[in-house]
Amino acid sequence: MAVTALAVQQAARTGALLTKSTVTTGGFTFPNDGHTLLIVQNDSGALALVFDTPGTVDGLAIAQRTVTVATLEQWVIGPFPTAIYNNAQDLVTVTPDKGLTSAVAVVRV
């Protein structure tokens, strides 16, 4: 299954129109500079999102973070410290526990 690359939208004091994307199966990635937030609008059934943590501390793997978003809730998740969440390409990888049909957006603050 293909991983979807999400674009980062910039927040602004004057406001910014938020564009949400629909991501189906396979998960998604987004660029992260440590000031990035993920917005998830869940419209169908409880959804668990697993955030990959490729970083290490003293040579030990960091446990992955799972965030569960209940049906009909909208969550803001982040920011994501780069040393913990970024892979070698400075991307955060998120894998849903089931096909994700809800809307997501990535915002830099």
Biopython code that builds the backbone (N, CA, C, O; Angstrom):
import numpy as np
from Bio.PDB.StructureBuilder import StructureBuilder

atoms = [
    (1, "MET", "N", (0.832, -1.178, 0.000)),
    (1, "MET", "CA", (0.000, 0.000, 0.000)),
    (1, "MET", "C", (0.880, 1.246, 0.000)),
    (1, "MET", "O", (1.912, 1.293, 0.669)),
    (2, "ALA", "N", (0.469, 2.226, -0.738)),
    (2, "ALA", "CA", (1.259, 3.445, -0.876)),
    (2, "ALA", "C", (1.102, 4.353, 0.334)),
    (2, "ALA", "O", (0.033, 4.440, 0.937)),
    (3, "VAL", "N", (2.182, 5.017, 0.667)),
    (3, "VAL", "CA", (2.180, 6.012, 1.735)),
    (3, "VAL", "C", (1.937, 7.368, 1.080)),
    (3, "VAL", "O", (2.579, 7.701, 0.084)),
    (4, "THR", "N", (1.021, 8.142, 1.630)),
    (4, "THR", "CA", (0.675, 9.454, 1.093)),
    (4, "THR", "C", (1.553, 10.525, 1.722)),
    (4, "THR", "O", (1.703, 10.564, 2.943)),
    (5, "ALA", "N", (2.130, 11.387, 0.906)),
    (5, "ALA", "CA", (2.925, 12.518, 1.395)),
    (5, "ALA", "C", (2.008, 13.731, 1.542)),
    (5, "ALA", "O", (1.393, 14.179, 0.574)),
    (6, "LEU", "N", (1.927, 14.253, 2.762)),
    (6, "LEU", "CA", (1.093, 15.419, 3.014)),
    (6, "LEU", "C", (1.938, 16.689, 2.995)),
    (6, "LEU", "O", (3.083, 16.684, 3.449)),
    (7, "ALA", "N", (1.380, 17.766, 2.477)),
    (7, "ALA", "CA", (2.060, 19.061, 2.469)),
    (7, "ALA", "C", (1.777, 19.782, 3.780)),
    (7, "ALA", "O", (0.725, 19.593, 4.392)),
    (8, "VAL", "N", (2.717, 20.600, 4.196)),
    (8, "VAL", "CA", (2.571, 21.398, 5.412)),
    (8, "VAL", "C", (1.971, 22.746, 5.043)),
    (8, "VAL", "O", (2.393, 23.385, 4.079)),
    (9, "GLN", "N", (0.985, 23.168, 5.820)),
    (9, "GLN", "CA", (0.370, 24.478, 5.632)),
    (9, "GLN", "C", (0.874, 25.409, 6.731)),
    (9, "GLN", "O", (1.066, 24.975, 7.867)),
    (10, "GLN", "N", (1.085, 26.662, 6.412)),
    (10, "GLN", "CA", (1.627, 27.625, 7.362)),
    (10, "GLN", "C", (0.513, 28.381, 8.067)),
    (10, "GLN", "O", (-0.353, 28.966, 7.417)),
    (11, "ALA", "N", (0.532, 28.371, 9.407)),
    (11, "ALA", "CA", (-0.401, 29.191, 10.182)),
    (11, "ALA", "C", (0.033, 30.653, 10.072)),
    (11, "ALA", "O", (1.208, 30.947, 9.849)),
    (12, "ALA", "N", (-0.927, 31.563, 10.230)),
    (12, "ALA", "CA", (-0.624, 32.989, 10.138)),
    (12, "ALA", "C", (-1.484, 33.761, 11.129)),
    (12, "ALA", "O", (-2.610, 33.362, 11.424)),
    (13, "ARG", "N", (-0.954, 34.862, 11.639)),
    (13, "ARG", "CA", (-1.726, 35.696, 12.571)),
    (13, "ARG", "C", (-2.979, 36.263, 11.912)),
    (13, "ARG", "O", (-3.976, 36.533, 12.582)),
    (14, "THR", "N", (-2.921, 36.438, 10.613)),
    (14, "THR", "CA", (-4.070, 36.973, 9.895)),
    (14, "THR", "C", (-5.074, 35.883, 9.532)),
    (14, "THR", "O", (-6.144, 36.170, 8.996)),
    (15, "GLY", "N", (-4.721, 34.624, 9.828)),
    (15, "GLY", "CA", (-5.577, 33.491, 9.518)),
    (15, "GLY", "C", (-5.116, 32.802, 8.247)),
    (15, "GLY", "O", (-4.477, 33.401, 7.382)),
    (16, "ALA", "N", (-5.455, 31.543, 8.164)),
    (16, "ALA", "CA", (-5.110, 30.762, 6.973)),
    (16, "ALA", "C", (-6.211, 29.737, 6.755)),
    (16, "ALA", "O", (-6.625, 29.053, 7.691)),
    (17, "LEU", "N", (-6.676, 29.633, 5.538)),
    (17, "LEU", "CA", (-7.695, 28.650, 5.195)),
    (17, "LEU", "C", (-7.066, 27.269, 5.262)),
    (17, "LEU", "O", (-6.064, 27.011, 4.594)),
    (18, "LEU", "N", (-7.638, 26.385, 6.054)),
    (18, "LEU", "CA", (-7.103, 25.046, 6.245)),
    (18, "LEU", "C", (-7.663, 24.110, 5.188)),
    (18, "LEU", "O", (-8.877, 23.987, 5.026)),
    (19, "THR", "N", (-6.763, 23.456, 4.473)),
    (19, "THR", "CA", (-7.159, 22.471, 3.479)),
    (19, "THR", "C", (-6.866, 21.093, 4.041)),
    (19, "THR", "O", (-5.721, 20.777, 4.363)),
    (20, "LYS", "N", (-7.914, 20.263, 4.161)),
    (20, "LYS", "CA", (-7.744, 18.913, 4.686)),
    (20, "LYS", "C", (-7.687, 17.919, 3.538)),
    (20, "LYS", "O", (-8.325, 18.099, 2.501)),
    (21, "SER", "N", (-6.908, 16.868, 3.749)),
    (21, "SER", "CA", (-6.755, 15.812, 2.755)),
    (21, "SER", "C", (-7.395, 14.544, 3.270)),
    (21, "SER", "O", (-7.442, 14.305, 4.476)),
    (22, "THR", "N", (-7.885, 13.738, 2.359)),
    (22, "THR", "CA", (-8.383, 12.420, 2.714)),
    (22, "THR", "C", (-7.295, 11.416, 2.407)),
    (22, "THR", "O", (-6.794, 11.343, 1.285)),
    (23, "VAL", "N", (-6.935, 10.646, 3.415)),
    (23, "VAL", "CA", (-5.902, 9.630, 3.256)),
    (23, "VAL", "C", (-6.577, 8.283, 3.439)),
    (23, "VAL", "O", (-7.253, 8.061, 4.443)),
    (24, "THR", "N", (-6.404, 7.395, 2.496)),
    (24, "THR", "CA", (-7.027, 6.077, 2.636)),
    (24, "THR", "C", (-6.064, 5.140, 3.352)),
    (24, "THR", "O", (-5.605, 5.480, 4.443)),
    (25, "THR", "N", (-5.744, 4.010, 2.810)),
    (25, "THR", "CA", (-4.876, 3.045, 3.488)),
    (25, "THR", "C", (-3.411, 3.340, 3.220)),
    (25, "THR", "O", (-3.083, 4.112, 2.318)),
    (26, "GLY", "N", (-2.538, 2.734, 3.993)),
    (26, "GLY", "CA", (-1.109, 2.845, 3.750)),
    (26, "GLY", "C", (-0.380, 3.854, 4.610)),
    (26, "GLY", "O", (0.849, 3.830, 4.675)),
    (27, "GLY", "N", (-1.098, 4.734, 5.267)),
    (27, "GLY", "CA", (-0.457, 5.719, 6.125)),
    (27, "GLY", "C", (-0.016, 6.951, 5.367)),
    (27, "GLY", "O", (-0.302, 7.111, 4.181)),
    (28, "PHE", "N", (0.695, 7.826, 6.084)),
    (28, "PHE", "CA", (1.128, 9.077, 5.480)),
    (28, "PHE", "C", (2.373, 9.599, 6.172)),
    (28, "PHE", "O", (2.711, 9.190, 7.282)),
    (29, "THR", "N", (3.046, 10.516, 5.486)),
    (29, "THR", "CA", (4.224, 11.193, 6.022)),
    (29, "THR", "C", (4.029, 12.691, 5.868)),
    (29, "THR", "O", (3.217, 13.155, 5.067)),
    (30, "PHE", "N", (4.800, 13.440, 6.661)),
    (30, "PHE", "CA", (4.810, 14.887, 6.489)),
    (30, "PHE", "C", (6.138, 15.442, 6.990)),
    (30, "PHE", "O", (6.732, 14.900, 7.921)),
    (31, "PRO", "N", (6.610, 16.545, 6.357)),
    (31, "PRO", "CA", (7.840, 17.188, 6.808)),
    (31, "PRO", "C", (7.638, 17.756, 8.216)),
    (31, "PRO", "O", (6.548, 18.209, 8.566)),
    (32, "ASN", "N", (8.707, 17.724, 9.011)),
    (32, "ASN", "CA", (8.600, 18.190, 10.394)),
    (32, "ASN", "C", (9.838, 18.989, 10.778)),
    (32, "ASN", "O", (10.967, 18.531, 10.605)),
    (33, "ASP", "N", (9.608, 20.193, 11.302)),
    (33, "ASP", "CA", (10.704, 21.024, 11.796)),
    (33, "ASP", "C", (10.604, 21.237, 13.309)),
    (33, "ASP", "O", (11.290, 22.093, 13.868)),
    (34, "GLY", "N", (9.746, 20.454, 13.963)),
    (34, "GLY", "CA", (9.561, 20.597, 15.405)),
    (34, "GLY", "C", (8.466, 21.580, 15.777)),
    (34, "GLY", "O", (8.130, 21.719, 16.952)),
    (35, "HIS", "N", (7.906, 22.265, 14.785)),
    (35, "HIS", "CA", (6.821, 23.228, 15.014)),
    (35, "HIS", "C", (5.601, 22.844, 14.189)),
    (35, "HIS", "O", (4.855, 23.703, 13.718)),
    (36, "THR", "N", (5.412, 21.549, 14.024)),
    (36, "THR", "CA", (4.384, 21.031, 13.142)),
    (36, "THR", "C", (3.303, 20.311, 13.937)),
    (36, "THR", "O", (3.602, 19.568, 14.872)),
    (37, "LEU", "N", (2.053, 20.532, 13.564)),
    (37, "LEU", "CA", (0.906, 19.903, 14.207)),
    (37, "LEU", "C", (0.121, 19.099, 13.180)),
    (37, "LEU", "O", (0.062, 19.463, 12.005)),
    (38, "LEU", "N", (-0.479, 18.007, 13.632)),
    (38, "LEU", "CA", (-1.356, 17.201, 12.787)),
    (38, "LEU", "C", (-2.782, 17.396, 13.272)),
    (38, "LEU", "O", (-3.061, 17.262, 14.463)),
    (39, "ILE", "N", (-3.680, 17.712, 12.358)),
    (39, "ILE", "CA", (-5.101, 17.852, 12.678)),
    (39, "ILE", "C", (-5.823, 16.671, 12.051)),
    (39, "ILE", "O", (-5.692, 16.415, 10.855)),
    (40, "VAL", "N", (-6.591, 15.951, 12.873)),
    (40, "VAL", "CA", (-7.297, 14.757, 12.413)),
    (40, "VAL", "C", (-8.775, 14.926, 12.695)),
    (40, "VAL", "O", (-9.167, 15.183, 13.834)),
    (41, "GLN", "N", (-9.588, 14.786, 11.681)),
    (41, "GLN", "CA", (-11.041, 14.801, 11.815)),
    (41, "GLN", "C", (-11.539, 13.394, 11.539)),
    (41, "GLN", "O", (-11.501, 12.929, 10.400)),
    (42, "ASN", "N", (-12.004, 12.719, 12.574)),
    (42, "ASN", "CA", (-12.412, 11.317, 12.450)),
    (42, "ASN", "C", (-13.926, 11.227, 12.312)),
    (42, "ASN", "O", (-14.664, 11.581, 13.231)),
    (43, "ASP", "N", (-14.376, 10.755, 11.172)),
    (43, "ASP", "CA", (-15.815, 10.675, 10.907)),
    (43, "ASP", "C", (-16.386, 9.269, 10.997)),
    (43, "ASP", "O", (-17.593, 9.089, 10.836)),
    (44, "SER", "N", (-15.539, 8.255, 11.253)),
    (44, "SER", "CA", (-16.099, 6.902, 11.251)),
    (44, "SER", "C", (-15.302, 5.948, 12.142)),
    (44, "SER", "O", (-14.186, 5.568, 11.789)),
    (45, "GLY", "N", (-15.847, 5.567, 13.265)),
    (45, "GLY", "CA", (-15.250, 4.555, 14.141)),
    (45, "GLY", "C", (-13.955, 5.004, 14.786)),
    (45, "GLY", "O", (-13.211, 5.794, 14.205)),
    (46, "ALA", "N", (-13.678, 4.505, 15.990)),
    (46, "ALA", "CA", (-12.441, 4.848, 16.688)),
    (46, "ALA", "C", (-11.239, 4.541, 15.804)),
    (46, "ALA", "O", (-11.199, 3.515, 15.124)),
    (47, "LEU", "N", (-10.283, 5.425, 15.822)),
    (47, "LEU", "CA", (-9.124, 5.338, 14.937)),
    (47, "LEU", "C", (-7.860, 5.460, 15.770)),
    (47, "LEU", "O", (-7.702, 6.425, 16.517)),
    (48, "ALA", "N", (-6.958, 4.494, 15.651)),
    (48, "ALA", "CA", (-5.658, 4.559, 16.324)),
    (48, "ALA", "C", (-4.597, 4.931, 15.299)),
    (48, "ALA", "O", (-4.469, 4.286, 14.259)),
    (49, "LEU", "N", (-3.845, 5.970, 15.602)),
    (49, "LEU", "CA", (-2.752, 6.415, 14.746)),
    (49, "LEU", "C", (-1.442, 6.084, 15.435)),
    (49, "LEU", "O", (-1.234, 6.462, 16.588)),
    (50, "VAL", "N", (-0.553, 5.378, 14.737)),
    (50, "VAL", "CA", (0.747, 5.015, 15.293)),
    (50, "VAL", "C", (1.799, 5.926, 14.673)),
    (50, "VAL", "O", (1.964, 5.955, 13.453)),
    (51, "PHE", "N", (2.507, 6.666, 15.517)),
    (51, "PHE", "CA", (3.554, 7.579, 15.093)),
    (51, "PHE", "C", (4.898, 6.881, 15.254)),
    (51, "PHE", "O", (5.278, 6.489, 16.357)),
    (52, "ASP", "N", (5.618, 6.728, 14.133)),
    (52, "ASP", "CA", (6.914, 6.073, 14.165)),
    (52, "ASP", "C", (7.905, 6.945, 14.926)),
    (52, "ASP", "O", (7.890, 8.170, 14.805)),
    (53, "THR", "N", (8.760, 6.304, 15.709)),
    (53, "THR", "CA", (9.793, 7.007, 16.474)),
    (53, "THR", "C", (11.145, 6.359, 16.165)),
    (53, "THR", "O", (11.613, 5.512, 16.926)),
    (54, "PRO", "N", (11.774, 6.751, 15.052)),
    (54, "PRO", "CA", (13.023, 6.118, 14.659)),
    (54, "PRO", "C", (14.226, 6.546, 15.496)),
    (54, "PRO", "O", (15.299, 5.955, 15.376)),
    (55, "GLY", "N", (14.063, 7.568, 16.343)),
    (55, "GLY", "CA", (15.165, 8.026, 17.181)),
    (55, "GLY", "C", (15.512, 7.019, 18.265)),
    (55, "GLY", "O", (14.756, 6.085, 18.532)),
    (56, "THR", "N", (16.670, 7.226, 18.886)),
    (56, "THR", "CA", (17.098, 6.392, 20.008)),
    (56, "THR", "C", (17.591, 7.278, 21.139)),
    (56, "THR", "O", (17.945, 8.438, 20.927)),
    (57, "VAL", "N", (17.611, 6.721, 22.338)),
    (57, "VAL", "CA", (18.187, 7.373, 23.511)),
    (57, "VAL", "C", (19.169, 6.386, 24.108)),
    (57, "VAL", "O", (18.792, 5.273, 24.474)),
    (58, "ASP", "N", (20.422, 6.787, 24.210)),
    (58, "ASP", "CA", (21.478, 5.903, 24.713)),
    (58, "ASP", "C", (21.489, 4.568, 23.972)),
    (58, "ASP", "O", (21.727, 3.522, 24.575)),
    (59, "GLY", "N", (21.229, 4.606, 22.661)),
    (59, "GLY", "CA", (21.248, 3.399, 21.846)),
    (59, "GLY", "C", (20.008, 2.540, 21.948)),
    (59, "GLY", "O", (19.939, 1.479, 21.326)),
    (60, "LEU", "N", (19.025, 2.975, 22.719)),
    (60, "LEU", "CA", (17.791, 2.205, 22.904)),
    (60, "LEU", "C", (16.667, 2.801, 22.065)),
    (60, "LEU", "O", (16.540, 4.021, 21.960)),
    (61, "ALA", "N", (15.861, 1.941, 21.473)),
    (61, "ALA", "CA", (14.729, 2.389, 20.662)),
    (61, "ALA", "C", (13.705, 3.126, 21.524)),
    (61, "ALA", "O", (13.466, 2.760, 22.675)),
    (62, "ILE", "N", (13.117, 4.151, 20.958)),
    (62, "ILE", "CA", (12.045, 4.903, 21.623)),
    (62, "ILE", "C", (10.725, 4.252, 21.248)),
    (62, "ILE", "O", (10.479, 3.978, 20.074)),
    (63, "ALA", "N", (9.878, 4.002, 22.233)),
    (63, "ALA", "CA", (8.581, 3.370, 21.970)),
    (63, "ALA", "C", (7.741, 4.250, 21.050)),
    (63, "ALA", "O", (7.723, 5.474, 21.182)),
    (64, "GLN", "N", (7.050, 3.604, 20.120)),
    (64, "GLN", "CA", (6.163, 4.347, 19.231)),
    (64, "GLN", "C", (4.990, 4.913, 20.025)),
    (64, "GLN", "O", (4.564, 4.348, 21.032)),
    (65, "ARG", "N", (4.483, 6.042, 19.545)),
    (65, "ARG", "CA", (3.335, 6.680, 20.199)),
    (65, "ARG", "C", (2.081, 6.328, 19.424)),
    (65, "ARG", "O", (2.043, 6.425, 18.197)),
    (66, "THR", "N", (1.047, 5.917, 20.163)),
    (66, "THR", "CA", (-0.258, 5.657, 19.555)),
    (66, "THR", "C", (-1.253, 6.653, 20.125)),
    (66, "THR", "O", (-1.341, 6.836, 21.339)),
    (67, "VAL", "N", (-2.002, 7.292, 19.238)),
    (67, "VAL", "CA", (-3.044, 8.235, 19.637)),
    (67, "VAL", "C", (-4.357, 7.714, 19.071)),
    (67, "VAL", "O", (-4.464, 7.447, 17.874)),
    (68, "THR", "N", (-5.352, 7.571, 19.936)),
    (68, "THR", "CA", (-6.662, 7.095, 19.512)),
    (68, "THR", "C", (-7.628, 8.263, 19.446)),
    (68, "THR", "O", (-7.800, 8.999, 20.418)),
    (69, "VAL", "N", (-8.257, 8.426, 18.293)),
    (69, "VAL", "CA", (-9.229, 9.494, 18.065)),
    (69, "VAL", "C", (-10.601, 8.838, 17.939)),
    (69, "VAL", "O", (-10.821, 8.012, 17.053)),
    (70, "ALA", "N", (-11.514, 9.206, 18.822)),
    (70, "ALA", "CA", (-12.854, 8.618, 18.827)),
    (70, "ALA", "C", (-13.680, 9.133, 17.640)),
    (70, "ALA", "O", (-13.345, 10.136, 17.009)),
    (71, "THR", "N", (-14.751, 8.421, 17.368)),
    (71, "THR", "CA", (-15.661, 8.785, 16.282)),
    (71, "THR", "C", (-16.198, 10.198, 16.485)),
    (71, "THR", "O", (-16.556, 10.588, 17.597)),
    (72, "LEU", "N", (-16.247, 10.952, 15.400)),
    (72, "LEU", "CA", (-16.804, 12.303, 15.343)),
    (72, "LEU", "C", (-16.033, 13.310, 16.192)),
    (72, "LEU", "O", (-16.584, 14.326, 16.615)),
    (73, "GLU", "N", (-14.750, 13.020, 16.440)),
    (73, "GLU", "CA", (-13.905, 13.977, 17.150)),
    (73, "GLU", "C", (-12.877, 14.551, 16.181)),
    (73, "GLU", "O", (-12.501, 13.929, 15.187)),
    (74, "GLN", "N", (-12.438, 15.765, 16.512)),
    (74, "GLN", "CA", (-11.368, 16.402, 15.756)),
    (74, "GLN", "C", (-10.247, 16.706, 16.736)),
    (74, "GLN", "O", (-10.467, 17.373, 17.747)),
    (75, "TRP", "N", (-9.045, 16.219, 16.443)),
    (75, "TRP", "CA", (-7.921, 16.365, 17.352)),
    (75, "TRP", "C", (-6.785, 17.138, 16.700)),
    (75, "TRP", "O", (-6.608, 17.112, 15.483)),
    (76, "VAL", "N", (-6.019, 17.827, 17.542)),
    (76, "VAL", "CA", (-4.770, 18.449, 17.145)),
    (76, "VAL", "C", (-3.673, 17.698, 17.894)),
    (76, "VAL", "O", (-3.705, 17.610, 19.121)),
    (77, "ILE", "N", (-2.708, 17.160, 17.160)),
    (77, "ILE", "CA", (-1.653, 16.334, 17.744)),
    (77, "ILE", "C", (-0.303, 16.950, 17.394)),
    (77, "ILE", "O", (-0.073, 17.313, 16.241)),
    (78, "GLY", "N", (0.581, 17.070, 18.362)),
    (78, "GLY", "CA", (1.920, 17.607, 18.147)),
    (78, "GLY", "C", (2.198, 18.718, 19.133)),
    (78, "GLY", "O", (1.381, 18.954, 20.023)),
    (79, "PRO", "N", (3.296, 19.396, 19.015)),
    (79, "PRO", "CA", (4.333, 19.272, 18.006)),
    (79, "PRO", "C", (5.157, 18.002, 18.199)),
    (79, "PRO", "O", (5.003, 17.293, 19.194)),
    (80, "PHE", "N", (6.032, 17.727, 17.237)),
    (80, "PHE", "CA", (6.806, 16.501, 17.200)),
    (80, "PHE", "C", (8.298, 16.826, 17.268)),
    (80, "PHE", "O", (8.860, 17.317, 16.289)),
    (81, "PRO", "N", (8.956, 16.560, 18.416)),
    (81, "PRO", "CA", (10.398, 16.819, 18.510)),
    (81, "PRO", "C", (11.141, 16.044, 17.416)),
    (81, "PRO", "O", (10.936, 14.842, 17.249)),
    (82, "THR", "N", (11.991, 16.732, 16.686)),
    (82, "THR", "CA", (12.644, 16.139, 15.523)),
    (82, "THR", "C", (13.547, 14.953, 15.872)),
    (82, "THR", "O", (13.617, 13.994, 15.103)),
    (83, "ALA", "N", (14.227, 14.996, 16.997)),
    (83, "ALA", "CA", (15.150, 13.915, 17.366)),
    (83, "ALA", "C", (14.415, 12.618, 17.683)),
    (83, "ALA", "O", (15.012, 11.542, 17.667)),
    (84, "ILE", "N", (13.133, 12.719, 17.968)),
    (84, "ILE", "CA", (12.342, 11.534, 18.328)),
    (84, "ILE", "C", (11.539, 11.025, 17.140)),
    (84, "ILE", "O", (11.490, 9.817, 16.904)),
    (85, "TYR", "N", (10.911, 11.917, 16.393)),
    (85, "TYR", "CA", (9.936, 11.507, 15.371)),
    (85, "TYR", "C", (10.436, 11.535, 13.935)),
    (85, "TYR", "O", (9.873, 10.841, 13.088)),
    (86, "ASN", "N", (11.472, 12.310, 13.628)),
    (86, "ASN", "CA", (11.903, 12.434, 12.232)),
    (86, "ASN", "C", (12.728, 11.245, 11.778)),
    (86, "ASN", "O", (13.567, 10.729, 12.517)),
    (87, "ASN", "N", (12.470, 10.809, 10.521)),
    (87, "ASN", "CA", (13.322, 9.796, 9.920)),
    (87, "ASN", "C", (14.488, 10.508, 9.221)),
    (87, "ASN", "O", (14.655, 11.718, 9.376)),
    (88, "ALA", "N", (15.278, 9.780, 8.470)),
    (88, "ALA", "CA", (16.464, 10.351, 7.816)),
    (88, "ALA", "C", (16.115, 11.439, 6.798)),
    (88, "ALA", "O", (16.967, 12.261, 6.462)),
    (89, "GLN", "N", (14.879, 11.453, 6.307)),
    (89, "GLN", "CA", (14.437, 12.475, 5.343)),
    (89, "GLN", "C", (13.704, 13.627, 6.031)),
    (89, "GLN", "O", (13.088, 14.453, 5.359)),
    (90, "ASP", "N", (13.764, 13.690, 7.369)),
    (90, "ASP", "CA", (13.068, 14.716, 8.175)),
    (90, "ASP", "C", (11.558, 14.654, 8.008)),
    (90, "ASP", "O", (10.879, 15.681, 7.989)),
    (91, "LEU", "N", (11.040, 13.431, 7.886)),
    (91, "LEU", "CA", (9.602, 13.207, 7.782)),
    (91, "LEU", "C", (9.105, 12.442, 9.005)),
    (91, "LEU", "O", (9.822, 11.617, 9.572)),
    (92, "VAL", "N", (7.876, 12.728, 9.396)),
    (92, "VAL", "CA", (7.170, 11.928, 10.399)),
    (92, "VAL", "C", (6.311, 10.930, 9.636)),
    (92, "VAL", "O", (5.659, 11.287, 8.655)),
    (93, "THR", "N", (6.311, 9.675, 10.089)),
    (93, "THR", "CA", (5.505, 8.629, 9.463)),
    (93, "THR", "C", (4.389, 8.226, 10.410)),
    (93, "THR", "O", (4.632, 7.931, 11.580)),
    (94, "VAL", "N", (3.151, 8.214, 9.896)),
    (94, "VAL", "CA", (1.979, 7.860, 10.680)),
    (94, "VAL", "C", (1.249, 6.716, 9.981)),
    (94, "VAL", "O", (1.016, 6.756, 8.773)),
    (95, "THR", "N", (0.893, 5.693, 10.767)),
    (95, "THR", "CA", (0.175, 4.547, 10.224)),
    (95, "THR", "C", (-1.119, 4.367, 11.000)),
    (95, "THR", "O", (-1.081, 4.156, 12.212)),
    (96, "PRO", "N", (-2.269, 4.444, 10.329)),
    (96, "PRO", "CA", (-3.543, 4.195, 10.998)),
    (96, "PRO", "C", (-3.757, 2.694, 11.176)),
    (96, "PRO", "O", (-3.226, 1.890, 10.410)),
    (97, "ASP", "N", (-4.539, 2.322, 12.190)),
    (97, "ASP", "CA", (-4.796, 0.903, 12.445)),
    (97, "ASP", "C", (-5.813, 0.307, 11.483)),
    (97, "ASP", "O", (-6.020, -0.906, 11.464)),
    (98, "LYS", "N", (-6.441, 1.150, 10.692)),
    (98, "LYS", "CA", (-7.400, 0.674, 9.692)),
    (98, "LYS", "C", (-7.409, 1.687, 8.562)),
    (98, "LYS", "O", (-6.758, 2.728, 8.649)),
    (99, "GLY", "N", (-8.133, 1.390, 7.520)),
    (99, "GLY", "CA", (-8.249, 2.336, 6.424)),
    (99, "GLY", "C", (-8.762, 3.671, 6.933)),
    (99, "GLY", "O", (-9.834, 3.736, 7.535)),
    (100, "LEU", "N", (-8.021, 4.717, 6.701)),
    (100, "LEU", "CA", (-8.383, 6.052, 7.176)),
    (100, "LEU", "C", (-9.106, 6.782, 6.063)),
    (100, "LEU", "O", (-8.546, 7.027, 4.995)),
    (101, "THR", "N", (-10.352, 7.125, 6.325)),
    (101, "THR", "CA", (-11.108, 7.890, 5.337)),
    (101, "THR", "C", (-11.399, 9.295, 5.847)),
    (101, "THR", "O", (-12.014, 10.102, 5.150)),
    (102, "SER", "N", (-10.958, 9.578, 7.052)),
    (102, "SER", "CA", (-11.181, 10.893, 7.648)),
    (102, "SER", "C", (-10.199, 11.911, 7.085)),
    (102, "SER", "O", (-9.224, 11.553, 6.424)),
    (103, "ALA", "N", (-10.467, 13.173, 7.354)),
    (103, "ALA", "CA", (-9.651, 14.253, 6.828)),
    (103, "ALA", "C", (-8.510, 14.582, 7.780)),
    (103, "ALA", "O", (-8.671, 14.559, 9.000)),
    (104, "VAL", "N", (-7.350, 14.891, 7.195)),
    (104, "VAL", "CA", (-6.180, 15.288, 7.973)),
    (104, "VAL", "C", (-5.548, 16.509, 7.340)),
    (104, "VAL", "O", (-5.692, 16.757, 6.143)),
    (105, "ALA", "N", (-4.833, 17.280, 8.181)),
    (105, "ALA", "CA", (-4.083, 18.429, 7.705)),
    (105, "ALA", "C", (-2.850, 18.577, 8.579)),
    (105, "ALA", "O", (-2.858, 18.201, 9.751)),
    (106, "VAL", "N", (-1.790, 19.129, 7.999)),
    (106, "VAL", "CA", (-0.553, 19.375, 8.725)),
    (106, "VAL", "C", (-0.313, 20.880, 8.705)),
    (106, "VAL", "O", (-0.339, 21.514, 7.650)),
    (107, "VAL", "N", (-0.077, 21.448, 9.907)),
    (107, "VAL", "CA", (0.073, 22.883, 10.034)),
    (107, "VAL", "C", (1.358, 23.198, 10.782)),
    (107, "VAL", "O", (1.649, 22.583, 11.808)),
    (108, "ARG", "N", (2.128, 24.152, 10.274)),
    (108, "ARG", "CA", (3.319, 24.640, 10.957)),
    (108, "ARG", "C", (2.938, 25.923, 11.694)),
    (108, "ARG", "O", (2.309, 26.821, 11.134)),
    (109, "VAL", "N", (3.335, 25.983, 12.955)),
    (109, "VAL", "CA", (3.029, 27.192, 13.755)),
    (109, "VAL", "C", (4.302, 27.933, 14.092)),
    (109, "VAL", "O", (4.256, 28.970, 14.755)),
]
sb = StructureBuilder()
sb.init_structure("model")
sb.init_model(0)
sb.init_chain("A")
sb.init_seg("    ")
for serial, (resi, resn, name, xyz) in enumerate(atoms, 1):
    if name == "N":
        sb.init_residue(resn, " ", resi, " ")
    sb.init_atom(name, np.array(xyz, "f"), 0.0, 1.0, " ", f" {name:<3s}", serial, name[0])
structure = sb.get_structure()
